[in-house]
Amino acid sequence: MPAHPRAPGHRRDPGLRITMTDLPGAVVVLRPAGDLDHDRVPELEHALARALARRPRRLVIDLSAVRFCDTATLHLLFKTHRTARRTRAALLLAQPSAPARRLLEITEMDTVLPTRPTIRDALADTPGTDT
């Protein structure tokens, strides 16, 4: 089994970068890049709260640059999905990287969290369709 990039003995810590972009139509795109693990969940949680505070109609989380994610991240995404629904915002996961897609599939969260294969698909999606 390949070692996690942050495992002991690895000197390189790629960290986490999160960008947020406002688009026309009350759409916010959040793009985390790097590792999403229990140590980084507070950073992501803060960014997600800031994004929802903008009252978007749609919050797209671009997972294309995620190198690693764990179940703590999935728990946060599920919690954010529930919060978004209460505020009448559509949350969509877009273009999950291989590690993110694998975790979504093995936990079957891809059947719970609306996921789109590309950013374009997520941006073109009609809010309220949870397929």
LINDAJO-V19047 format. One record per run of one state. SS is the DSSP state (h for helix, s for strand, l for the rest). FROM is the first residue (numbers start at 1). LEN is the number of residues. If there is no record, write none. Layout:
SS|FROM|LEN / SS|FROM|LEN
This chain:
l|1|15 / s|16|8 / l|24|3 / s|27|10 / l|37|4 / h|41|13 / l|54|4 / s|58|5 / l|63|3 / s|66|4 / l|70|1 / h|71|16 / l|87|3 / s|90|5 / l|95|3 / h|98|9 / l|107|2 / h|109|3 / l|112|3 / s|115|2 / l|117|2 / h|119|6 / l|125|7
